[in-house]
């Protein structure tokens, strides 16, 4: 490829990188923690031990909640699993949702932690930019542009990729350390970057990559397309107050007998079925189950009437739409083959975060070298980059401490530390080094906060709950040590960029 064409790809890659670098770093760091949102309950509420995952009777609990909320028009029960050892119940009154969970000790339904105060759910919102109008669509657009960023970087560096992959070319003692780290980590995580960008953009933007191909396949036949994409039996929500008692336990047992041991019930959704030529209108119970070893909840579906007669049954391969969504969800959330695969995806997600941060610093260094007078725009880029790469990890670490010691304050701590760290980057020349080392120390000390807050050992074994607790504490220590090692090797060389 001619040098002139390669330079065009480099300019486009640099433009996309500096424009998307900061939001991409936030998306990947928050997304890595958001991956473990279901399992986080084991760490933030250690008293919900493995016994909580055992299913108790639900009929009485559901009836009591419907009496308490007589205007409920939709109700869903999310059954407990070892990963999330509580049963959640979601009620909706005039499109206003209320979330309960069944307390493992008392067996009664209690109001769950507020959405805004749930730290790991907050990471989910941060990952999707939920705090912005059309935030999910914005994150999907960024993911799509990230794919363009990957392509332009790959084309530009195609010739040198074989050299980059050799370990001897990753000498952190030479000049341009950030450049070497960026190129090596980008090459190492290239398949994962493609997976994250394509599946994330597809899910956030409404399967925009898959829908055109399906439409062409059906040659514009809307009726045929709908028949394949959506289940035959459609349900719509109507008030449930006329029928305050439902056979929830019996519906769960019925689904289990139909599916066998390979599929486990996960969600029970109570809705109203419209009248048809064959049957009058009635309430139905839709039970969704997942194949063991998979995550997607729409894997298997059975719809029952109040007498537990089967109205509709959907196997994992009955409809093209659920199959496409299932594949995208399982790949993007790394949940198609167990918890170990999720750990691998999270590990590479952190490396991608490092690659993005290194790429932003490369651009800043080149920009500063070409300007004798550091303008306000350049200074702004340096400050915000130091803040995101140093202040954001510190805010996350201290918020995790608050999740153990001050359960009502983690999100508030996150925002306060975020603001203070931003101010520090404006006035301190060594802000990145100082903030990163503080964050590293905070991550390493998280098991101590768990011990003080929960009164339990940070390392537990024997059941799913114990393994989850151990994983989180080890994960945070490894993250802190890795951050400290990285800053020791590279961080001091970045201060010259300021």
C-alpha positions as a Python dict, from the first residue, in 0.01 Angstrom:
ca = {
    (1, 'X'): (0, 0, 0),
    (2, 'X'): (132, 343, -90),
    (3, 'X'): (249, 566, 192),
    (4, 'X'): (-4, 834, 99),
    (5, 'X'): (-296, 594, 139),
    (6, 'X'): (-156, 457, 464),
    (7, 'X'): (-132, 810, 601),
    (8, 'X'): (-499, 864, 522),
    (9, 'X'): (-588, 561, 731),
    (10, 'X'): (-361, 688, 1008),
    (11, 'X'): (-531, 1030, 1007),
    (12, 'X'): (-876, 871, 1020),
    (13, 'X'): (-762, 630, 1293),
    (14, 'X'): (-619, 919, 1497),
    (15, 'X'): (-932, 1130, 1451),
    (16, 'X'): (-1160, 847, 1561),
    (17, 'X'): (-925, 754, 1845),
    (18, 'X'): (-906, 1096, 2006),
    (19, 'X'): (-1282, 1152, 1954),
    (20, 'X'): (-1388, 815, 2095),
    (21, 'X'): (-1100, 738, 2332),
    (22, 'X'): (-1243, 881, 2653),
    (23, 'X'): (-1601, 748, 2618),
    (24, 'X'): (-1467, 412, 2499),
    (25, 'X'): (-1246, 383, 2807),
    (26, 'X'): (-1548, 451, 3029),
    (27, 'X'): (-1759, 199, 2836),
    (28, 'X'): (-1500, -78, 2866),
    (29, 'X'): (-1407, -19, 3231),
    (30, 'X'): (-1772, 4, 3340),
    (31, 'X'): (-1866, -285, 3111),
    (32, 'X'): (-1603, -511, 3264),
    (33, 'X'): (-1756, -462, 3609),
    (34, 'X'): (-2111, -472, 3468),
    (35, 'X'): (-2042, -823, 3335),
    (36, 'X'): (-2055, -945, 3695),
    (37, 'X'): (-2374, -762, 3795),
    (38, 'X'): (-2571, -1088, 3857),
    (39, 'X'): (-2290, -1237, 4067),
    (40, 'X'): (-2216, -914, 4257),
    (41, 'X'): (-2499, -980, 4503),
    (42, 'X'): (-2283, -1253, 4656),
    (43, 'X'): (-2015, -993, 4735),
    (44, 'X'): (-2225, -688, 4827),
    (45, 'X'): (-2472, -892, 5037),
    (46, 'X'): (-2272, -1183, 5168),
    (47, 'X'): (-2552, -1281, 5408),
    (48, 'X'): (-2743, -1405, 5103),
    (49, 'X'): (-2558, -1733, 5110),
    (50, 'X'): (-2600, -2032, 4880),
    (51, 'X'): (-2906, -2156, 5068),
    (52, 'X'): (-3094, -1853, 4934),
    (53, 'X'): (-3081, -2004, 4585),
    (54, 'X'): (-3308, -2289, 4696),
    (55, 'X'): (-3657, -2225, 4565),
    (56, 'X'): (-3931, -2185, 4822),
    (57, 'X'): (-4307, -2157, 4776),
    (58, 'X'): (-4407, -1846, 4580),
    (59, 'X'): (-4788, -1858, 4557),
    (60, 'X'): (-4845, -1689, 4892),
    (61, 'X'): (-4580, -1423, 4835),
    (62, 'X'): (-4724, -1331, 4495),
    (63, 'X'): (-5079, -1315, 4634),
    (64, 'X'): (-4971, -1084, 4917),
    (65, 'X'): (-4795, -849, 4675),
    (66, 'X'): (-5098, -833, 4445),
    (67, 'X'): (-5317, -743, 4742),
    (68, 'X'): (-5065, -474, 4838),
    (69, 'X'): (-5054, -342, 4480),
    (70, 'X'): (-5412, -384, 4348),
    (71, 'X'): (-5345, -190, 4026),
    (72, 'X'): (-5067, -420, 3911),
    (73, 'X'): (-5095, -487, 3538),
    (74, 'X'): (-4778, -692, 3492),
    (75, 'X'): (-4575, -918, 3720),
    (76, 'X'): (-4252, -1111, 3669),
    (77, 'X'): (-4073, -1351, 3902),
    (78, 'X'): (-3700, -1402, 3841),
    (79, 'X'): (-3604, -1724, 4017),
    (80, 'X'): (-3290, -1749, 4228),
    (81, 'X'): (-2971, -1904, 4093),
    (82, 'X'): (-2632, -1969, 4253),
    (83, 'X'): (-2500, -1663, 4067),
    (84, 'X'): (-2776, -1440, 4206),
    (85, 'X'): (-2905, -1620, 4517),
    (86, 'X'): (-3231, -1428, 4568),
    (87, 'X'): (-3570, -1445, 4398),
    (88, 'X'): (-3667, -1110, 4244),
    (89, 'X'): (-4027, -1000, 4185),
    (90, 'X'): (-4103, -708, 3954),
    (91, 'X'): (-4449, -546, 3955),
    (92, 'X'): (-4566, -276, 3718),
    (93, 'X'): (-4848, -33, 3796),
    (94, 'X'): (-4932, 208, 3513),
    (95, 'X'): (-4580, 162, 3374),
    (96, 'X'): (-4428, 234, 3716),
    (97, 'X'): (-4206, -61, 3817),
    (98, 'X'): (-4154, -181, 4174),
    (99, 'X'): (-3880, -428, 4260),
    (100, 'X'): (-3899, -673, 4550),
    (101, 'X'): (-3677, -960, 4647),
    (102, 'X'): (-3749, -1246, 4883),
    (103, 'X'): (-3538, -1215, 5195),
    (104, 'X'): (-3348, -1544, 5240),
    (105, 'X'): (-3379, -1527, 5619),
    (106, 'X'): (-3749, -1442, 5660),
    (107, 'X'): (-3888, -1570, 5330),
    (108, 'X'): (-4089, -1247, 5296),
    (109, 'X'): (-4082, -1007, 5001),
    (110, 'X'): (-3901, -682, 5084),
    (111, 'X'): (-3827, -376, 4872),
    (112, 'X'): (-3497, -425, 4693),
    (113, 'X'): (-3210, -179, 4699),
    (114, 'X'): (-3287, 135, 4502),
    (115, 'X'): (-3166, 115, 4145),
    (116, 'X'): (-2955, 429, 4186),
    (117, 'X'): (-2790, 293, 4502),
    (118, 'X'): (-2707, -49, 4358),
    (119, 'X'): (-2339, -2, 4268),
    (120, 'X'): (-2303, -275, 4009),
    (121, 'X'): (-2633, -181, 3847),
    (122, 'X'): (-2491, 171, 3835),
    (123, 'X'): (-2197, 32, 3636),
    (124, 'X'): (-2450, -116, 3394),
    (125, 'X'): (-2612, 228, 3354),
    (126, 'X'): (-2270, 389, 3310),
    (127, 'X'): (-2178, 133, 3045),
    (128, 'X'): (-2493, 215, 2847),
    (129, 'X'): (-2480, 593, 2917),
    (130, 'X'): (-2826, 565, 3072),
    (131, 'X'): (-2781, 907, 3237),
    (132, 'X'): (-2797, 1073, 2890),
    (133, 'X'): (-3098, 1106, 2656),
    (134, 'X'): (-3083, 820, 2406),
    (135, 'X'): (-2778, 696, 2594),
    (136, 'X'): (-2812, 334, 2481),
    (137, 'X'): (-2830, 441, 2118),
    (138, 'X'): (-2528, 665, 2173),
    (139, 'X'): (-2328, 376, 2317),
    (140, 'X'): (-2431, 165, 2017),
    (141, 'X'): (-2313, 435, 1777),
    (142, 'X'): (-1980, 456, 1961),
    (143, 'X'): (-1948, 77, 1934),
    (144, 'X'): (-2011, 97, 1559),
    (145, 'X'): (-1750, 371, 1520),
    (146, 'X'): (-1515, 162, 1734),
    (147, 'X'): (-1539, -105, 1465),
    (148, 'X'): (-1428, 156, 1210),
    (149, 'X'): (-1145, 247, 1447),
    (150, 'X'): (-1036, -118, 1454),
    (151, 'X'): (-1042, -145, 1074),
    (152, 'X'): (-843, 173, 1010),
    (153, 'X'): (-581, 76, 1268),
    (154, 'X'): (-554, -276, 1126),
    (155, 'X'): (-504, -150, 770),
    (156, 'X'): (-247, 108, 879),
    (157, 'X'): (-44, -138, 1089),
    (158, 'X'): (-89, -445, 867),
    (159, 'X'): (275, -460, 761),
    (160, 'X'): (418, -442, 1112),
    (161, 'X'): (174, -681, 1286),
    (162, 'X'): (409, -979, 1270),
    (163, 'X'): (680, -772, 1437),
    (164, 'X'): (444, -634, 1701),
    (165, 'X'): (340, -978, 1822),
    (166, 'X'): (697, -1076, 1910),
    (167, 'X'): (760, -1028, 2286),
    (168, 'X'): (1102, -869, 2233),
    (169, 'X'): (932, -572, 2066),
    (170, 'X'): (746, -491, 2387),
    (171, 'X'): (1045, -350, 2570),
    (172, 'X'): (909, -98, 2817),
    (173, 'X'): (1259, 39, 2875),
    (174, 'X'): (1276, 198, 2532),
    (175, 'X'): (1124, 519, 2406),
    (176, 'X'): (760, 537, 2293),
    (177, 'X'): (652, 287, 2558),
    (178, 'X'): (285, 377, 2522),
    (179, 'X'): (308, 321, 2146),
    (180, 'X'): (448, -28, 2193),
    (181, 'X'): (187, -112, 2457),
    (182, 'X'): (-92, 18, 2235),
    (183, 'X'): (18, -181, 1932),
    (184, 'X'): (85, -502, 2123),
    (185, 'X'): (-237, -498, 2328),
    (186, 'X'): (-443, -401, 2023),
    (187, 'X'): (-309, -699, 1832),
    (188, 'X'): (-351, -932, 2131),
    (189, 'X'): (-717, -838, 2178),
    (190, 'X'): (-815, -788, 1812),
    (191, 'X'): (-1073, -1074, 1799),
    (192, 'X'): (-1231, -957, 2125),
    (193, 'X'): (-1247, -597, 2003),
    (194, 'X'): (-1437, -710, 1694),
    (195, 'X'): (-1676, -917, 1908),
    (196, 'X'): (-1740, -633, 2155),
    (197, 'X'): (-1796, -370, 1886),
    (198, 'X'): (-2017, -573, 1650),
    (199, 'X'): (-2238, -736, 1914),
    (200, 'X'): (-2261, -420, 2125),
    (201, 'X'): (-2361, -206, 1828),
    (202, 'X'): (-2611, -468, 1710),
    (203, 'X'): (-2783, -496, 2047),
    (204, 'X'): (-2786, -123, 2125),
    (205, 'X'): (-2903, -15, 1780),
    (206, 'X'): (-3170, -281, 1735),
    (207, 'X'): (-2994, -556, 1542),
    (208, 'X'): (-2914, -314, 1260),
    (209, 'X'): (-2650, -550, 1125),
    (210, 'X'): (-2883, -852, 1111),
    (211, 'X'): (-3219, -701, 1012),
    (212, 'X'): (-3128, -599, 652),
    (213, 'X'): (-3003, -949, 571),
    (214, 'X'): (-3322, -1107, 708),
    (215, 'X'): (-3535, -860, 513),
    (216, 'X'): (-3356, -941, 187),
    (217, 'X'): (-3393, -1314, 255),
    (218, 'X'): (-3773, -1276, 279),
    (219, 'X'): (-3783, -1044, -25),
    (220, 'X'): (-3988, -784, 158),
    (221, 'X'): (-4261, -1026, 271),
    (222, 'X'): (-4360, -857, 599),
    (223, 'X'): (-4609, -1129, 699),
    (224, 'X'): (-4359, -1408, 645),
    (225, 'X'): (-4090, -1213, 827),
    (226, 'X'): (-4312, -1155, 1132),
    (227, 'X'): (-4411, -1521, 1141),
    (228, 'X'): (-4047, -1626, 1169),
    (229, 'X'): (-3919, -1345, 1389),
    (230, 'X'): (-4188, -1357, 1655),
    (231, 'X'): (-4367, -1638, 1843),
    (232, 'X'): (-4711, -1742, 1724),
    (233, 'X'): (-4878, -1671, 2055),
    (234, 'X'): (-4859, -1300, 2140),
    (235, 'X'): (-4953, -1173, 2487),
    (236, 'X'): (-5040, -823, 2608),
    (237, 'X'): (-5052, -688, 2962),
    (238, 'X'): (-5382, -601, 3131),
    (239, 'X'): (-5473, -552, 3498),
    (240, 'X'): (-5422, -853, 3723),
    (241, 'X'): (-5628, -725, 4016),
    (242, 'X'): (-5932, -933, 3917),
    (243, 'X'): (-5734, -1251, 3977),
    (244, 'X'): (-5512, -1199, 4284),
    (245, 'X'): (-5396, -1561, 4305),
    (246, 'X'): (-5194, -1756, 4050),
    (247, 'X'): (-5042, -2108, 4049),
    (248, 'X'): (-4683, -1988, 4022),
    (249, 'X'): (-4528, -2290, 4192),
    (250, 'X'): (-4733, -2531, 3982),
    (251, 'X'): (-4636, -2349, 3660),
    (252, 'X'): (-4269, -2381, 3751),
    (253, 'X'): (-4308, -2753, 3817),
    (254, 'X'): (-4501, -2800, 3491),
    (255, 'X'): (-4228, -2629, 3287),
    (256, 'X'): (-3962, -2840, 3454),
    (257, 'X'): (-4147, -3160, 3366),
    (258, 'X'): (-4184, -3048, 3003),
    (259, 'X'): (-3823, -2941, 2952),
    (260, 'X'): (-3636, -3203, 3152),
    (261, 'X'): (-3319, -3150, 3352),
    (262, 'X'): (-3125, -2979, 3072),
    (263, 'X'): (-3336, -2660, 3096),
    (264, 'X'): (-3398, -2472, 3421),
    (265, 'X'): (-3685, -2221, 3473),
    (266, 'X'): (-3562, -1867, 3526),
    (267, 'X'): (-3851, -1622, 3478),
    (268, 'X'): (-4226, -1654, 3534),
    (269, 'X'): (-4424, -1375, 3370),
    (270, 'X'): (-4796, -1329, 3442),
    (271, 'X'): (-4992, -1157, 3165),
    (272, 'X'): (-5335, -1134, 3008),
    (273, 'X'): (-5408, -1325, 2686),
    (274, 'X'): (-5647, -1169, 2440),
    (275, 'X'): (-5951, -1365, 2327),
    (276, 'X'): (-5921, -1576, 2013),
    (277, 'X'): (-6165, -1776, 1802),
    (278, 'X'): (-6069, -2089, 1993),
    (279, 'X'): (-6057, -1952, 2349),
    (280, 'X'): (-6185, -1670, 2566),
    (281, 'X'): (-5961, -1408, 2719),
    (282, 'X'): (-5774, -1528, 3027),
    (283, 'X'): (-5464, -1478, 3235),
    (284, 'X'): (-5157, -1675, 3135),
    (285, 'X'): (-4828, -1768, 3294),
    (286, 'X'): (-4530, -1753, 3063),
    (287, 'X'): (-4230, -1948, 3193),
    (288, 'X'): (-3892, -1875, 3037),
    (289, 'X'): (-3603, -2111, 3091),
    (290, 'X'): (-3241, -2130, 2997),
    (291, 'X'): (-3027, -2416, 2882),
    (292, 'X'): (-2776, -2507, 3152),
    (293, 'X'): (-2446, -2349, 3056),
    (294, 'X'): (-2617, -2065, 2869),
    (295, 'X'): (-2735, -1725, 2985),
    (296, 'X'): (-3007, -1597, 2754),
    (297, 'X'): (-3345, -1620, 2926),
    (298, 'X'): (-3548, -1663, 2606),
    (299, 'X'): (-3387, -1998, 2538),
    (300, 'X'): (-3709, -2194, 2600),
    (301, 'X'): (-4062, -2064, 2659),
    (302, 'X'): (-4388, -2230, 2759),
    (303, 'X'): (-4717, -2042, 2805),
    (304, 'X'): (-4979, -2195, 3036),
    (305, 'X'): (-5335, -2100, 3118),
    (306, 'X'): (-5471, -2090, 3472),
    (307, 'X'): (-5544, -2464, 3453),
    (308, 'X'): (-5183, -2529, 3348),
    (309, 'X'): (-5278, -2632, 2995),
    (310, 'X'): (-5004, -2563, 2742),
    (311, 'X'): (-5103, -2278, 2508),
    (312, 'X'): (-4770, -2234, 2336),
    (313, 'X'): (-4427, -2393, 2358),
    (314, 'X'): (-4111, -2256, 2200),
    (315, 'X'): (-3792, -2456, 2168),
    (316, 'X'): (-3449, -2291, 2137),
    (317, 'X'): (-3463, -2326, 1757),
    (318, 'X'): (-3828, -2247, 1682),
    (319, 'X'): (-3786, -1884, 1577),
    (320, 'X'): (-3512, -1698, 1396),
    (321, 'X'): (-3554, -1374, 1594),
    (322, 'X'): (-3491, -1521, 1941),
    (323, 'X'): (-3204, -1726, 1802),
    (324, 'X'): (-3027, -1418, 1664),
    (325, 'X'): (-3080, -1224, 1984),
    (326, 'X'): (-2969, -1523, 2191),
    (327, 'X'): (-2642, -1549, 2002),
    (328, 'X'): (-2565, -1178, 2031),
    (329, 'X'): (-2652, -1164, 2401),
    (330, 'X'): (-2454, -1473, 2493),
    (331, 'X'): (-2146, -1359, 2300),
    (332, 'X'): (-2155, -997, 2418),
    (333, 'X'): (-2211, -1090, 2782),
    (334, 'X'): (-1969, -1386, 2762),
    (335, 'X'): (-2226, -1614, 2922),
    (336, 'X'): (-2262, -1892, 2667),
    (337, 'X'): (-2024, -2135, 2832),
    (338, 'X'): (-2009, -2070, 3202),
    (339, 'X'): (-1845, -1833, 3446),
    (340, 'X'): (-1487, -1909, 3341),
    (341, 'X'): (-1549, -1770, 2991),
    (342, 'X'): (-1692, -1454, 3145),
    (343, 'X'): (-1368, -1408, 3341),
    (344, 'X'): (-1166, -1439, 3019),
    (345, 'X'): (-1383, -1180, 2845),
    (346, 'X'): (-1349, -944, 3143),
    (347, 'X'): (-970, -987, 3142),
    (348, 'X'): (-947, -895, 2775),
    (349, 'X'): (-1191, -610, 2833),
    (350, 'X'): (-945, -458, 3079),
    (351, 'X'): (-661, -502, 2829),
    (352, 'X'): (-870, -326, 2563),
    (353, 'X'): (-921, -42, 2813),
    (354, 'X'): (-543, -21, 2851),
    (355, 'X'): (-499, -22, 2473),
    (356, 'X'): (-748, 263, 2433),
    (357, 'X'): (-581, 468, 2705),
    (358, 'X'): (-238, 412, 2553),
    (359, 'X'): (-367, 515, 2211),
    (360, 'X'): (-504, 842, 2347),
    (361, 'X'): (-170, 916, 2512),
    (362, 'X'): (17, 849, 2188),
    (363, 'X'): (-191, 1110, 2012),
    (364, 'X'): (-144, 1360, 2294),
    (365, 'X'): (233, 1313, 2293),
    (366, 'X'): (252, 1376, 1919),
    (367, 'X'): (24, 1675, 1951),
    (368, 'X'): (236, 1828, 2227),
    (369, 'X'): (559, 1766, 2041),
    (370, 'X'): (426, 1966, 1747),
    (371, 'X'): (318, 2265, 1957),
    (372, 'X'): (560, 2494, 2135),
    (373, 'X'): (276, 2679, 2302),
    (374, 'X'): (34, 2446, 2476),
    (375, 'X'): (-307, 2586, 2395),
    (376, 'X'): (-621, 2549, 2600),
    (377, 'X'): (-749, 2272, 2375),
    (378, 'X'): (-435, 2064, 2424),
    (379, 'X'): (-437, 2124, 2798),
    (380, 'X'): (-801, 2019, 2813),
    (381, 'X'): (-720, 1688, 2642),
    (382, 'X'): (-431, 1620, 2880),
    (383, 'X'): (-639, 1697, 3190),
    (384, 'X'): (-941, 1492, 3085),
    (385, 'X'): (-723, 1198, 2981),
    (386, 'X'): (-539, 1197, 3315),
    (387, 'X'): (-873, 1218, 3491),
    (388, 'X'): (-1026, 923, 3306),
    (389, 'X'): (-717, 701, 3328),
    (390, 'X'): (-637, 789, 3690),
    (391, 'X'): (-939, 944, 3857),
    (392, 'X'): (-1200, 704, 3723),
    (393, 'X'): (-1028, 386, 3853),
    (394, 'X'): (-984, 556, 4192),
    (395, 'X'): (-1353, 651, 4201),
    (396, 'X'): (-1451, 293, 4116),
    (397, 'X'): (-1222, 148, 4384),
    (398, 'X'): (-1346, 380, 4661),
    (399, 'X'): (-1709, 322, 4558),
    (400, 'X'): (-1647, -52, 4599),
    (401, 'X'): (-1515, 16, 4950),
    (402, 'X'): (-1832, 213, 5024),
    (403, 'X'): (-2042, -80, 4901),
    (404, 'X'): (-1908, -278, 5198),
    (405, 'X'): (-1870, -13, 5468),
    (406, 'X'): (-2139, 242, 5370),
    (407, 'X'): (-2405, 50, 5172),
    (408, 'X'): (-2618, 360, 5103),
    (409, 'X'): (-2328, 571, 4976),
    (410, 'X'): (-2134, 394, 4697),
    (411, 'X'): (-2271, 594, 4404),
    (412, 'X'): (-2237, 921, 4597),
    (413, 'X'): (-1876, 834, 4679),
    (414, 'X'): (-1815, 761, 4312),
    (415, 'X'): (-1933, 1105, 4201),
    (416, 'X'): (-1754, 1294, 4481),
    (417, 'X'): (-1420, 1123, 4411),
    (418, 'X'): (-1471, 1175, 4038),
    (419, 'X'): (-1512, 1550, 4094),
    (420, 'X'): (-1218, 1580, 4332),
    (421, 'X'): (-989, 1383, 4104),
    (422, 'X'): (-1084, 1606, 3812),
    (423, 'X'): (-985, 1911, 4015),
    (424, 'X'): (-658, 1743, 4111),
    (425, 'X'): (-565, 1679, 3748),
    (426, 'X'): (-596, 2052, 3678),
    (427, 'X'): (-348, 2160, 3946),
    (428, 'X'): (-116, 1859, 3986),
    (429, 'X'): (144, 1778, 3720),
    (430, 'X'): (184, 1419, 3840),
    (431, 'X'): (-189, 1356, 3867),
    (432, 'X'): (-195, 1035, 3663),
    (433, 'X'): (83, 873, 3865),
    (434, 'X'): (-61, 976, 4202),
    (435, 'X'): (-423, 888, 4125),
    (436, 'X'): (-333, 555, 3968),
    (437, 'X'): (-119, 448, 4264),
    (438, 'X'): (-397, 547, 4504),
    (439, 'X'): (-644, 345, 4297),
    (440, 'X'): (-408, 46, 4297),
    (441, 'X'): (-381, 58, 4676),
    (442, 'X'): (-758, 93, 4713),
    (443, 'X'): (-821, -214, 4496),
    (444, 'X'): (-569, -423, 4691),
    (445, 'X'): (-735, -330, 5023),
    (446, 'X'): (-1088, -425, 4913),
    (447, 'X'): (-1075, -773, 5078),
    (448, 'X'): (-1008, -595, 5409),
    (449, 'X'): (-1323, -386, 5361),
    (450, 'X'): (-1515, -705, 5288),
    (451, 'X'): (-1386, -858, 5612),
    (452, 'X'): (-1484, -549, 5813),
    (453, 'X'): (-1819, -495, 5643),
    (454, 'X'): (-1943, -855, 5623),
    (455, 'X'): (-1754, -1019, 5907),
    (456, 'X'): (-1662, -1309, 5680),
    (457, 'X'): (-1340, -1441, 5534),
    (458, 'X'): (-1250, -1285, 5195),
    (459, 'X'): (-1155, -1633, 5072),
    (460, 'X'): (-1431, -1894, 5084),
    (461, 'X'): (-1482, -2228, 4915),
    (462, 'X'): (-1725, -2516, 4907),
    (463, 'X'): (-2031, -2372, 4732),
    (464, 'X'): (-2118, -2132, 4451),
    (465, 'X'): (-2160, -1841, 4690),
    (466, 'X'): (-1817, -1894, 4847),
    (467, 'X'): (-1645, -1922, 4511),
    (468, 'X'): (-1809, -1598, 4397),
    (469, 'X'): (-1691, -1416, 4710),
    (470, 'X'): (-1336, -1545, 4661),
    (471, 'X'): (-1337, -1452, 4294),
    (472, 'X'): (-1437, -1092, 4357),
    (473, 'X'): (-1176, -1036, 4626),
    (474, 'X'): (-897, -1200, 4424),
    (475, 'X'): (-1007, -1013, 4111),
    (476, 'X'): (-979, -676, 4285),
    (477, 'X'): (-636, -755, 4431),
    (478, 'X'): (-503, -866, 4091),
    (479, 'X'): (-647, -553, 3933),
    (480, 'X'): (-473, -332, 4189),
    (481, 'X'): (-137, -508, 4158),
    (482, 'X'): (-156, -496, 3779),
    (483, 'X'): (-233, -125, 3787),
    (484, 'X'): (58, -58, 4023),
    (485, 'X'): (298, -260, 3806),
    (486, 'X'): (183, -82, 3492),
    (487, 'X'): (227, 263, 3643),
    (488, 'X'): (570, 173, 3775),
    (489, 'X'): (686, 63, 3431),
    (490, 'X'): (511, 319, 3216),
    (491, 'X'): (346, 588, 3423),
    (492, 'X'): (656, 794, 3497),
    (493, 'X'): (724, 832, 3129),
    (494, 'X'): (388, 994, 3067),
    (495, 'X'): (444, 1299, 3284),
    (496, 'X'): (650, 1453, 3007),
    (497, 'X'): (330, 1465, 2803),
    (498, 'X'): (197, 1733, 3032),
}
